[in-house]
Amino acid sequence: MGEKLVRKFYLKQFKAISDAISSYDDLHLLVNHLAEGTTLTFEAKGCCIMVLDEREKQLFPLGSFGVSEKYLEKGPLFINEKWSAFITGEPEIIHDLSDNPAVQYPQQAEDEGIVAMVTVPIVSRALVVGLYRIYFGEPKHIHDEDVDSLLVLGKLLGLVIENYGMKNFVEGVKTAMGSLPLRMLKGL
């Protein structure tokens, strides 16, 4: 690794990200914009932000940029011992997807032109709730400070996702309460 690693995330980028996180009402739009910004910042092939469906024990794309629908729909992404970033809560950098046993769909990655990836856990209340993936078309090394920045971003996304889930829950309760007969609401 003869090249000098250059940081990509600085305070300016975090200000923009923080502003976006605090002002977007639409989670999917926010996630797609973060995926696009991450792809462009790291000069990557693409980015995908996935969340866990706890009932199915699968990861589902919440938003992405730069990767095809065919790749995103390649098959279920199950949580198991191979998913070290999900299991350990630590970032995982894979420099060559073709020879890594943790990769569930190496042929589809090759067909998509993905050679390497960085995976960062999305954490909420000390639990991993999703993964933030950056895909590269060539082996890539990123600065340790950028990995730390991505970890912070993963925690911020975890808060946003949890907040969005709570908002949906409260709206569902309001709807259910609104359909109850008035006699049942007395005393509440």
N, C-alpha and C positions, 0 to 999 in steps of 0.2 A: 504494500500500500504506500506508494511513493508520493501520491498527491496529498496536499495539505487540505484537511477538511475545513470547510467554511460553514459557519452557522447560518441558518435560514430564519430562525425565529428570534426576534428581539422585542423590546418593549412596545415598539410601534405596532407590530403584528398582534401582540396580546391586547393592546388597547382596542384594536379593531374587532378582535374575536370577542372580547368582553362586552363591547358595545352591541355586537350582534346577538350574543346570548341573552343580554338583558332586554333587548328590544323586539325580538321576533316573537310573533304569536303563533306562527305555524312551524311546528317541529320539523316536518319533512322539508320545508323550504330552507330552514336553518341548516339542517344536516347536509342537504345537497350543496349549499353554498360553502359549508366547511370542507366538504369533500373536494369541491372544485378549487378552493383556495389552497388546500393542502397539496393537491396535485400540481398546481402551478408553482407553488413555493418550492417544492422539492424537485421540480422538473421531472416528475414521475410519469408513469404510464397512466395511472389512475388511482382512485381511492374508493374504499367502500366502508361504510359504517354500518355495523350489524348489531342487532339486539337479540337477547335470548328470549325465546318463548319457553318459560319454565315448565309448562305442561307437556310440551312436545320434546323438550330437551334438545332443541335445534336453534341455530342462529339464522336469523332472517335479515336480509338487507333492509335498512331503514332509509338509506340514501347512498348515492354513489356519483362518481364522475370519471369518465375516461375508460370505463370497461363496458363491454357489450352486455345486452340483456341475456344473450346466450350464455355468457360466462356466469352471470349472476344466478341463472336458473339451472346450473349444471347438475344440481342434486342437493339433497339435504346435507347441511353441515352439522353433524352431531357433536356433542360435547363428550369427550373421552380423554383418556390419559395422553393422547397425542397432542392435545391442544394446550401446550404448556403455558401460553400467555393467559388463557382462560383459567386454567387450574391454579397456576402459581401467582397470578396477578402481576407478573413481571413482563416487561416487553420482550419480544422475540424478534430477532433479525435473522432471516434466512437468505443467505447470499446466492444459493443455487437450489431452486425448487425441484429440479429434476432428480436429485439424489438425496432428498430429505424424506425419511419415512413419516414425518409428521404431516406431510402434505396429503390431503385426502384425494385431490383430483389433479395429479401432476400432468397428465396428458392435456386436460382442458386448459391448464395454465400455459403450457407450451403452445397450444393452438392459439391462445389469446396473445401470445408474445410476452408473457410474464416470466421473468427469469428470477427475480428476487422480490422479497417483501419484508416490510416492517409491520409487526403486529403489536398494538398497544391495547391493554385492557381498558375498558370503560367501567369505572368503579362508582358504586353508590353505597354509602354506609358500609364500607369495607367489603362489599360483595361485588364480584365481577358480574355486570349485567349485559356486557356486550364487548365487541372488539372494533378497533379502529385500525384499518389496514391500508397501507400504502404499497402499491404495486409498481415495480420497476422493470423496464425492458432490458436492463443490463445489471450485472452485479453492482451493488451500491453500498457505500459506507456513509453513515451520517454522523454528525458531530454528537458527542455525548450530551451536550447542553440541549440540543434539539430533541434528543430522546427524553430528557427530563421535561422539556416543554410539552412534548406530546403526552407524557404521563399526567401533567397538570391539566391539559386539555381533556384527557380522558376522564378525569375527576369532575371537571366542569360539565361535560356531557352527561355524566352519570346523574348529576343534580338536576339537569334540565329534563332528562328522561323520566326521572322519578317525579318531578314536579308535574310534568305533562300527564303521567299516569294518575296522579292524585287528582288533578283537575278533571280528567275524564271520569274518575270514580265519583267525585262530588256532583258532577253534572248528571250522572246516572241516578244517583240518590235523589237529586232534586226532581228529576223526571218521574221517578217511581213515587215519590211523595206527592207530587202533583196529581197523580192518577188515583190516589186513595180517596175514598169517600170522606167528605168533610167531618162526619161524626167520628172517624178514626183519628183525626188530627187534633181533636180537642185535648188540651193538656200538654201538647208537645211544644 
